[in-house]
Amino acid sequence: MTIEILLGLDNCTLMIYRPSKNDYHFSIVNTLGQIYTCNSSFPTLSSAKLMGTSAIKRLAVERD
């Protein structure tokens, strides 16, 4: 596995990683240490980043 991006956004950490050469996945860690791992795979780094940042924004709305 290769970690491609670690990004801090809205009090969360987004990690985009590559378990194989053909796809990307992401996980989110919030300030409480809770981990959300997306079960979907994405064909490009940019699509995984877009979906990861969208998921963080949805989680932020649910917190409020």
PLY file of the C-alpha trace (Angstrom):
ply
format ascii 1.0
element vertex 64
property float x
property float y
property float z
element edge 63
property int vertex1
property int vertex2
end_header
0.00 0.00 0.00
1.18 3.50 -0.85
-0.16 6.63 0.84
-0.65 9.24 -1.85
-2.18 12.17 0.08
-2.67 13.19 3.71
-4.89 16.26 3.89
-6.32 18.15 6.87
-9.80 19.52 6.21
-12.62 20.60 8.58
-10.95 19.04 11.64
-10.57 15.71 9.84
-7.68 13.95 8.14
-8.21 12.55 4.67
-5.86 9.77 3.63
-5.87 8.65 0.01
-3.98 5.46 -0.60
-3.25 2.95 -3.30
-3.52 -0.70 -2.27
-2.62 -1.78 -5.80
-1.39 -0.13 -8.97
-4.86 0.14 -10.50
-7.04 1.95 -7.98
-7.27 4.47 -5.14
-9.17 4.36 -1.84
-9.69 6.84 0.98
-10.19 6.90 4.73
-11.16 9.76 7.01
-10.17 10.20 10.66
-12.09 12.74 12.73
-10.94 14.58 15.86
-12.40 11.84 18.09
-10.22 9.26 16.35
-13.16 7.63 14.59
-12.25 6.17 11.22
-14.48 6.09 8.15
-13.17 3.92 5.33
-14.84 4.04 1.94
-15.36 0.60 0.43
-15.38 1.93 -3.12
-12.33 2.18 -5.32
-11.57 5.03 -7.69
-9.67 4.98 -10.99
-7.74 8.22 -10.42
-6.19 10.14 -7.55
-8.29 13.21 -8.36
-11.57 11.27 -8.25
-10.67 9.73 -4.87
-9.74 13.19 -3.53
-12.99 14.70 -4.80
-15.09 11.97 -3.20
-13.08 12.12 0.02
-13.46 15.87 0.40
-17.18 15.56 -0.39
-17.53 12.91 2.31
-15.79 15.19 4.84
-18.21 18.00 4.00
-21.18 15.64 4.50
-19.75 14.50 7.85
-19.32 18.15 8.89
-23.01 18.86 8.12
-24.06 15.82 10.17
-21.96 17.09 13.12
-23.74 20.46 13.14
0 1
1 2
2 3
3 4
4 5
5 6
6 7
7 8
8 9
9 10
10 11
11 12
12 13
13 14
14 15
15 16
16 17
17 18
18 19
19 20
20 21
21 22
22 23
23 24
24 25
25 26
26 27
27 28
28 29
29 30
30 31
31 32
32 33
33 34
34 35
35 36
36 37
37 38
38 39
39 40
40 41
41 42
42 43
43 44
44 45
45 46
46 47
47 48
48 49
49 50
50 51
51 52
52 53
53 54
54 55
55 56
56 57
57 58
58 59
59 60
60 61
61 62
62 63
